[in-house]
Amino acid sequence: MKPNKTLGLTVAALSFLALGYFGVQYFGRNNMFTIAAAVGGAGAISYVLQKPNQPEAPSTDPEPQPTPVKTQRRRNKS
């Protein structure tokens, strides 16, 4: 990983930990759980609702037709 990216991830992780710590002190434990659940739910919903950037290209190959299954007739022995 590049040093700038590593430094950025470290700073982000420490800031999120500090935000959580001070948030619990100010808002209380249950409110912080509610906030975390709301943010996680919003992230999950936005992930599900994202549409792909490029539509699927139509295939140029025709679909293969199923091959008929041959059945054998049983003859009655007289």
C-alpha positions as CSV (number, residue, x, y, z in Angstrom):
1,M,0.0,0.0,0.0
2,K,1.2,3.5,-0.6
3,P,2.3,5.5,2.5
4,N,-0.3,8.2,1.9
5,K,-3.1,5.7,1.7
6,T,-1.9,3.9,4.9
7,L,-1.7,7.3,6.7
8,G,-5.2,8.2,5.6
9,L,-6.6,4.9,6.7
10,T,-4.9,5.2,10.1
11,V,-6.2,8.7,10.6
12,A,-9.7,7.7,9.5
13,A,-9.7,4.7,11.9
14,L,-8.5,6.8,14.8
15,S,-11.0,9.5,14.1
16,F,-13.9,7.0,14.0
17,L,-12.8,5.5,17.3
18,A,-12.6,9.0,18.9
19,L,-16.0,9.9,17.4
20,G,-17.5,6.7,18.9
21,Y,-15.9,7.2,22.3
22,F,-17.0,10.9,22.6
23,G,-20.4,10.1,21.1
24,V,-21.1,7.6,23.8
25,Q,-20.1,10.1,26.4
26,Y,-22.4,12.7,25.0
27,F,-25.4,10.8,23.5
28,G,-25.3,7.6,25.6
29,R,-24.8,4.0,24.6
30,N,-28.2,3.2,23.3
31,N,-28.4,6.3,21.1
32,M,-25.0,5.5,19.6
33,F,-26.2,2.0,18.8
34,T,-29.3,3.5,17.1
35,I,-27.1,5.9,15.1
36,A,-24.8,3.1,14.1
37,A,-27.7,0.9,13.0
38,A,-29.2,3.8,11.0
39,V,-25.9,4.5,9.2
40,G,-25.3,0.9,8.5
41,G,-28.9,0.4,7.2
42,A,-28.6,3.5,5.0
43,G,-25.3,2.1,3.6
44,A,-26.9,-1.3,2.9
45,I,-29.9,0.3,1.2
46,S,-27.7,2.5,-1.0
47,Y,-25.6,-0.5,-1.9
48,V,-28.6,-2.5,-3.0
49,L,-30.2,0.4,-4.9
50,Q,-27.1,1.2,-7.0
51,K,-27.6,0.5,-10.7
52,P,-24.7,-0.7,-12.8
53,N,-23.0,2.0,-14.9
54,Q,-23.1,0.0,-18.2
55,P,-26.2,-2.0,-19.4
56,E,-25.6,-5.6,-20.3
57,A,-24.6,-6.0,-23.9
58,P,-27.1,-8.2,-25.8
59,S,-25.6,-11.5,-26.9
60,T,-25.1,-12.1,-30.6
61,D,-25.2,-15.9,-30.3
62,P,-28.6,-17.5,-30.5
63,E,-29.7,-19.6,-27.6
64,P,-29.1,-23.3,-28.3
65,Q,-32.2,-25.3,-28.9
66,P,-32.7,-28.3,-26.7
67,T,-32.0,-31.6,-28.4
68,P,-35.0,-34.0,-28.5
69,V,-34.6,-37.1,-26.4
70,K,-35.2,-40.3,-28.4
71,T,-37.5,-42.8,-26.7
72,Q,-37.4,-46.5,-27.4
73,R,-40.6,-48.5,-27.8
74,R,-40.9,-51.7,-25.9
75,R,-42.3,-54.5,-27.9
76,N,-44.6,-57.0,-26.3
77,K,-43.4,-60.6,-26.8
78,S,-46.2,-62.9,-27.8
